[in-house]
Structures are given as C-alpha cells and as structure tokens.
C-alpha cells in the first residue's frame, strides 16, 4: 500500500514532518481527475505523514508509460484525484520508526509492482483489486515526493543516472519476466519484437541482446529501425503484411523462439506467422486492439504457446536490477520534460513518436 497524498482541503491539511522547519506541506504533482487527458493537471497536493513501514522519498525523476495514458482514458469522471506515475527514482528523505535498514540520503528506485514477493506465484484476485500497480488506484510518482512501503524500494544502481534509473523500473520488470521467466530465453535463441520504439519494446531489445539472443524488430518508422540497428538489432524491417515470413526467411525457415507482443490486433497475424514450432508468444500489451483470432489447430499442431503476463515479482525486480548492472544496460531516453510540463509529456507519449522512454525531471 502507498500512503501518499490527499486532495487539498484547508480544514483537513495533514502536517508533513519531513524536517523540523518544513513549513509548507504541499507538493507539486501531475494529477488526474476528470475525463481523458484533459483531466490531467499540474497542481498542489498535500503530503501525508510517514507511517510505520513507510519511507518518504524525494523523487529526482519519473518515467511515463502507456499505462498512464490508459489511466486517464479509463478513469471514472467522478473518481477522486489520483497522482499519476508508476516509475521513479530518488533519495530517501525520512523513514518510519520501524524502518531500520534504510536511512535518509539513500538513493533508491521504486518497484511499482505492489505486494508481489515471489516469482514462483502469481497474484490472486482481479487486477487492481488482488494486485495493483503504483499510479492507480494508489497515488504514483509524478510528484516531488512519495511516501511508500519500504518493501517497494531497492538501491539505485550506481551506474545509472537519475533519468535512466527511473526509466528502468516498470519496463525493466515487465520485459525481464516476459523474456526470462515466461519466455525462457536462452543464449542463441531468436526473439522478434514488432513495433519497436516504445520503452518496453526497446528495453526488451537491450535485454535480449545482452542475453546473447538474435533480435528481429519491426516498425513503420525508418528512423526507429535505424536506431534499433545501432542498438544491436540483427534485423530491422518495415511493418507490413509479410514481416512474419521475413522472420522465417532470416531464420532459415524456423521462425522466432519468442515473439514479444505488445500491440495486439494490428500485429497479431504476423506475430503468429513468425513463431517457430515450440515457440512462445508472450503478450503484455494491446495498444492497437485486444480482440484477436487464434487458429487452435495450428497452435497445438506446432506446439506453440501464447502466454499472458504483466509486471513481475520482487524477486524478479531484484534479478532484473542485477542483470542490468552485470551487463551495464542503460535504458534509452527519448526526451525529458520538467514536472511542470507533465501534461505535455503525456500528450507527447500519446503520439507514439518516441524511441525509448519519456521521463520527467523532478528535483534534478
């Protein structure tokens, strides 16, 4: 759980005891209340006290994800205000009385996959009920400070700057689980990633190459394809009606051992066409439609698997950080906005023009 902000009501302001002379207890944040992206605004919120088991983090940077767009689009107009943002990195400002293994000044990253400990289990219950992601329904990271459970924090990798550290969190845990836990990626195997450009797809490319895989990517944007080649993609081709066959031709007819599917309806048929016998199609997004057709006979006659996943456990988050440090993997930063321009950042992300991650500079 994340104890964080309340809507500003002068009669019910909660004192924030960050320092003895903290004075004003309001903080700036990007908050959604209303309909669509028009409901997002830069406004004051009130910081709550640091309770037992909690840590107050002064955020240095946060990263945007398409989930932030979906939160805006799907929110009930009458819902209470919610601070957006799942990714963040910062410096510990204050700890709860029973937090003994973390101190003010510690540099940390935030695991937005809430209360999921073991990689051996998946959460029970409905999404956002039995399992939650930071940023909705709990307040998120697009703010100057966050108060969050100690168990949701890990040491910031020293080789990353603040922007990179913030950008690694959500896309890192999601793609790490997709490739290694669910995809069972091994050195020398082939991974296909349609729709290269977004933060998750780009991170999947970096992780797969670090693991010794051959990586094939597609995009409608020639500039993104060229950037992907520079990042190590073995084949970067235009998204058209035959890229699945191109993947098969490149692999001497075998196809891809793993296809990372984040787009959905627009790429589904070619993702299936690109999949090898015994291959795993791992799905954690549907930005272009979630209703697709599956030929079940073809699926079982080719020993193929379709696997759904989202986010990951604390075990996997720690493994992902260690893997990134071992291979010195730096997330790709497309563009940074100041926190005050967070709404503009959301609108930019919604254009899908980025190559890599879009981040907010907060206390840099």
Phi, psi and omega in degrees: 000150180239111174271124195219260188245158168236159176297143182290116172228114186308328183281348186231027180298133179266128180290134177255113185260056179292319175221167181295334182243040185295330178067249183290130181256014176268151178228157177274144182204159170264116190238142174250131172203114183130215185244133173057199180294337177295342179277354179273139181208160175262117190208171175277140170229168182254130181276131180280171177289160176273109182269182179302136179075004185252160178225137173264123181247129171275108187286136177262326181203156175220156180241147179269151175222161178299337176302326178296322176295314181297323178300316178296317185288331187258355183293145174288131183305329182269003182293154178293163181297143180227129174286124182282170172108129178251332186256141175191159175215145182188198185242133178297127179259323184201147178237154174293162186301328184263010176268109187250350184250019179212142186226157174306137183101342178295138177266128189224159168243156185255128173271109184278356178274099196277129169059041175235105190274306194255139176291344182282350183230158170243154183298147174262157180092177183280151176302136184070008173236295177280345181209141183225154172246137181303139179112351172169124007279343176281147180299148188248212197256000181276065185201167181289329180221157171220143171251123191213156179300140179306323184290352178265007184242144174225157178300139178290129174300127187294334184281352180260143171280178186296319179297313181297319181297318178294319184289338185286334197298289186291311180294329180294308182293322181294311183285329177296312178297318181298317183281315192259316179285306183274319181280342178054044183297134176237154177306135178092349178282171184246133180239131175251134182230095176287148176074045179296145178144314178290167183300317182292314180298319180293320178294322177300319176301313182295316180295315183296319178294321178297330180276359178088023179268159165273136185234130179243131182231159176229157174194157172275351186254117183295328178294319178295322178297318180294319177296319179299321177299317180294332178277356175117000180301132180282334177211130178229113188231159179292144175285112177216193186279004184225016184292337176298319178290327177298319177297317179295319178297319181294330182259024179057039175092348185287312186099181183273136175293325179226134169243126178265111187251115178237359187257313176100231190307319185292334184242357191301311184299319180286329175297317176296317181297330182278348190280132180286163168303129182078007183283162180243120174262108186258123188246126171219026176195161179207058185292341181240036176112138185252356180262115183228165177253144179230127174276100186296323180297315178297322181299308184281334178287344177249013175055035184266159180232140170247121188236125175265140178207157170208140178056215182178177185274170175297323176305312183289326177299316178293320177296320179296317178297317179295318178298316180297320180290319179302318184261004178052054183269118180258118175304149181274124179258119180279312186199146177241139176239149170291156180306322181298340179253027182298326178294319176297324177296319177299317181292324177295314179301323183292344177279345181062029179272350188285155170237094185110212189258145172256130186231162174248128170275126187247296179238041180267000000 
